[in-house]
């Protein structure tokens, strides 16, 4: 058997296989280009007729022809930019791997240095990627307009969803022809993830801006120093003094109960790991999904029926909702404390309770504060349990143990259904104050969590 040494450029098998694959890719690309350009041109013609009110058939055909030519040109520019790059085609490699009888062994000598066959992920956006995205976007808009005209679709949301689906499909086909199927799937998934993120961020931003625009004009000093006892439905003035005091008292009392109980429960679950740790963890996880109205019904049954509406009943209902969050979050924080700290303290002869008291809890203090802030933010906006426990009032009640008491969620819920704009404006002002409180709590939690992470990293 003879041995022949050739380079990859001289290998007739690889050259023939590559030519066949290139012809197949060009043929498929041409068909897709023609179909996509036809859809785009038809959609542009319909848009010109319906949106721009073009009635002349000659102008409509001219618009369609220009759209067809521009689409073909953009696709060719996008696919030509990477034409000279070396792309590993798996079909060629599989064909070369098949044994052929009565053929000399080929020892392939690479032209350059050896390169490891590892996946390559491009993180930079090239001009060809932008062109592909624009072409796919134009095709999606054209397809949505085509469906809207043909099917007499009146829903803008439905047209948007169909157009987005067409955009994703066209983007996948264009990327697959220029690169590979794996790269196309990766790009499509990236587009979907970015789309979902932008939709969620856009919806959240829209809600915050909407509430801010509705309630910013009421945020004056008197809005925080007056209640609703001396104003009527159409009388200007009034404020959230009674509701703000009620919220602070109710959440404060609930926090005073939840923080020590939650910390002790988390210590028992993770540090002590007693015999009933499993059922306690199960109950804690089950309570985390408890509907808020059930917590209100619980306190209504065991307290309100005998003692009447009060702020302390509302605090009890909020504590039922806060306790699972506090317990689970604190337990997860305790898991992040390095075991060498415990082992070192135990090796020095410290008892277990001293290790927890002097080593574990101080190390996890910032994380525990974060868990407390998150549990407060979880309960501060609840309305359903307060309807059955605090009931609400228009006057300022500073005694949480006697009489109905208002809160910011109750203030907003009561006034937003009023039939006049004055009361609704007050409701938007209360909603903005509530959002500001939640924002401050979450921002504080993020700052404290960052300090806790740095402290834990330093202890390691």
Beta strands, then each sheet from edge to edge (+ up, - down):
strand 1: 3-7
strand 2: 105-109
sheet 1: 1+ 2+
end
